Every structure is written in structure tokens, then in C-alpha cells.
Amino acid sequence: MEKIGKRFEGKVVIVTASTQGIGFSIAERLGLEGASVVISSRKQENVDEAVKKLRDGGIEVLGLVCHVSNAQQRKNLIERTIQKYGKLDVVVSNAAVNPAVDAILETKASVLDKLWDINVKASILLLQDAALYLKKGSSVVLISSISGYSPPASMGMYGVTKTALLGLTKALAAEMSPDTRVNCVAPGFVPTHFADFITKNEHVRREIEGKTLLNRLGTTQDMAAAVAYLASDDAAYENVDEAVKKLSDGGIEVLGLVCHVSNAQHRKNLIDKTIQKYGKLDVIVSNAAVIPSVDAILETKESVIDKLWDTNDAAPYLKKGLSVVLISSIAATSFNGYVRGDKNCIFGLTKAHGSEMSPDTRVNCVAPGFVPTHFTDYITKNEHLRRETEGKTLLNRLGTTQDMAAAVAYLASDDAAYVTGETLVVAGGMYSRL
């Protein structure tokens, strides 16, 4: 294995239930990006085997036996980590069980207790032990499941516990902000030992694959890449000639063109010149937008409505084989004015294009929070409005253009190869408070 990045150099990471499956891939990915990883499992044999694999790959690793429902073993996991590395930067809570497939009303009390203790309560208790050591800039990632959004009949109570993790993420994000960020990954169906009873049944497997836009199951590496993004600092939240010079001075290969996206000839020229120079096109990021008015919706002139629609929602030039990222806004979720409806259209466009262009082309969306740019001067340069806006975020700050660029880079990259039709809100937790 080769090192694949430096985002976690000097950082210490705990990943629970991490000797196989998704947990192991998370530990491996973070380790390959420079982290010292602490892995754990219930059985010493599994721990030893996983430690060997990771060390053989050049990863600094500490392996410990830990059953997350055991208070002393949880405490030992934290204490041994601090003893060896002196700090703790990231906690990934991955442990889960699904001991029965009974209907909810037929589930025994002992099974209900086990599901709650391991899938939900253990995450809370582990973080209670870890909280003392999680300093400014630390990160927590909880592992939920797609079943948390719509618990299937065969996994009803399991799904309910995963729904609880979605709520726990929101609550902990508010409680632990601004020093510690708390996020959640909800994996789809991934062929692992945990999901054997589904993914090894050929009929069921094909049925599930058919429900995805990409016509395939996820991989453990897909999930690890998502965790790596959320745990990293990447998720911490001019005219053409000037922009070209800045990029060129930084050693970046760049082509600069004038293009008003509402102008058909400009759009055509943008694509034609790109193909002429580079011979191909792999990624499109559709970022253009306007706010020509701040009137209430019912007071907005027809000409303004037309301008908003033409500029913000004209379909990007789409071609088979691309990764497309549309830029919406946090304003689409809970803010007044026509911009809310306009940027909401981008959410729908993401879903529609994601379905239409799958499985060859992925289409996703980033919804930035408030970022100090010329575009938002009317808010961010007003001291009162700026402070009010910062106070609505869990991280107590506005976003940066770099925060948004990191989100786009993740969605446009192969790291997000199992993500399509989705919107990533990058707003410092503001969405949690709206």
C-alpha cells in the first residue's frame, strides 16, 4: 500500500469495530493519509490480524480488544490511546449489531436492549470518555445506515437505532461545537460479513443494485473515503485575466475564457475551446448565479424572475462520462425571498440529472453557507448581520471559499464514486439550527 495523502499527518484516530469490513477500510484510509490509528474489536485474534495488515502497509497502528458495551474496555481504549500518543484528534464510532430480523412488535426485550446498548448508547458513552481529550479542531464521525432513513421490514429495529444516530449527530454537533465537529455517514448496502444475509442472495442483491442510480452496491472504500473527507480539515468549513495569472503563478494548468452562462454562444465556445485545448472533459462545476433583487417573492418583477431562472437554472452542458457538481445555497433551505425557490430548483435538478445520467455520470450538489465574497457583501460586510449569521452556525464562523472548494473536490473525485443525486450542505452546522 502506498501513502495517498497528508490530511491526517500527526493526527491520532480511534475507529471502533475496525478489524474488518467498513471499519477496517476507514482505519486503513486514514492511516494511508498519515494518521496513527487505534483499532479495536471484541476478539484478540481479529485485532492481531488487522494490526499486521495495517503495519505491513506502513501504517502506524495500535490494536486493542474493546467490546463497546463494556465500560472498562471503552475506558481502556481511550486511556491506552492517550498513553501511547498523548492526544486524540478523531473518533469514528462504527460498532453495530443486528441480532434479529423479527418484526418490531415481535422483538424480544433482550434484543431491544442489545440493539440500543451497542448501536446507540455505546457511541454516547465512548464520547463521554473521549470528550476530555478532544481539543479544538477535533472531529467525530458516527456511522449510521441508509436503513436509518427508511427502516426495512426485515431490519426494522436496527433501522430505528440508525435513525437515532442521525438525531444524535445533530444534538452532539450543537453540544460539542465549535471546537469539535460531529458528522455522520449513512452507508448504503455494502458487501461485508455484516451484510452477508442480504448481499450473498443473488436475487436480493440484484434487486438492491437496481434501486441505486449507479447500478452497483457500495464498497468499503467508498465509505472510508466519505469518512476521510468529513474527519479531515477539508470539511472544516476577480476578472478572468487576474484569475488565470493567480492560478498560473501557483503552477496550475489553466485556460481562461469569457463566458456569460445565459449566452448560448458563450457556453458553446466554453466547451469547444476546452475540447480543442485538452481533447476531453471530465468534470463540470456549475457555479454561476445572480441575486439582482432582494424583494419579497410576491413583489419580485417578472424581469428579475426571468434573470434568476435563466442564469441559475439553465442546464449545464452535460456529456456522458462526466462528474457534475451543481452549486446551490443554504438559502434554499429556510430563507425568505425568491433566491430560496431558485436555489431549491438546483436540489431538484441534482436529483433529476442524477437519475437521468446514471450510471455513467454522477451528479451532485454543494449548498454553501454564508461565505465572505463580493456576492454576499450586503450581508457579510454588515457587522450586525455578520455576527447574527455567525451565531446561527455551530462553528461560530462564516465559511471560506476553501471550505466550499474542498467539498466540490470531494464530490468531483473518485472518492465519491458511490455518491450521486445528493446535496452536501457546507454551512458550519447552520442547517441544524434552521
Number of C-alpha atoms within 10 A of each C-alpha: 11 9 14 12 13 13 18 22 14 13 20 25 27 27 23 30 25 26 28 19 18 25 26 24 20 29 32 27 24 31 29 25 21 22 25 24 29 26 28 30 24 16 13 14 11 17 22 17 13 23 23 14 15 22 14 11 15 15 25 17 22 21 24 23 21 23 20 28 19 13 15 11 17 22 17 15 26 20 15 15 21 15 9 9 15 11 17 23 22 27 26 26 26 22 23 24 14 17 12 17 14 15 14 16 8 8 14 12 9 9 16 16 12 17 22 21 20 21 27 22 17 21 24 17 18 21 19 11 17 21 16 9 15 20 14 12 16 25 26 26 21 23 25 27 22 16 22 22 14 13 18 15 14 13 18 22 26 27 22 20 24 28 21 16 25 20 12 19 22 17 13 17 23 20 14 18 18 19 17 24 28 27 22 23 20 19 21 18 21 21 19 16 12 15 13 11 12 16 20 13 11 10 10 13 17 14 12 17 16 13 11 18 20 21 16 17 18 19 19 19 22 20 26 22 21 22 23 22 21 21 28 17 16 18 21 24 24 8 8 13 12 11 13 18 14 14 13 13 10 9 9 11 9 12 15 15 14 12 15 13 21 16 11 11 11 15 16 14 14 19 13 12 14 16 12 9 9 9 9 10 14 12 18 17 18 19 14 15 20 14 15 12 15 12 14 12 15 8 10 14 12 9 10 16 17 11 16 21 18 16 18 26 20 14 13 16 12 15 15 13 15 17 25 27 27 24 24 30 25 22 21 20 16 11 12 14 18 23 27 18 16 20 24 18 17 25 23 14 19 25 18 13 19 23 18 15 21 18 17 16 23 30 32 27 28 26 25 24 25 26 21 17 13 10 13 12 12 12 18 20 13 11 10 11 13 18 15 13 18 19 15 19 24 23 23 18 19 21 21 17 13 14 20 23 15 18 25 21 16 19 27 24 12 13 18 20 21 23 22 27 22 18 23 17 20 23 27 27 24 22 18 15 11 11
